[in-house]
Amino acid sequence: MTDDTTGPDANGPAADEVAADHGVSGHVTPDDEAAADRAFDDPELSGDHEEVAEHYREMTELGAHVKGEGQVP
């Protein structure tokens, strides 16, 4: 009989071990925050905020009316 539950593999690596293997600390540094602020204010990196917001609204409305999975409008 097989166990049909889903979840992390008990024999697999823990998330923090995987993150450590990839050089990820899991903590946001002041440098990270500063870089995010610079990127947010740079239209080359983040685009026009109003245009992005309008696109988000359009896609949210479109997604609200999709029936089933994988439907292409």
QUIURWO-V556866 format. One record per pair of residues at least 6 apart in sequence whose ideal C-beta (glycine too) atoms are under 7 Angstrom apart, sorted by the first residue. I is the first residue (numbers start at 1). J is the second residue. Records with the same first field share a line. If there is no record, write none. Layout:
# QUIURWO-V556866
I: J / J
This chain:
# QUIURWO-V556866
19: 26
39: 45 / 46
40: 46
62: 73
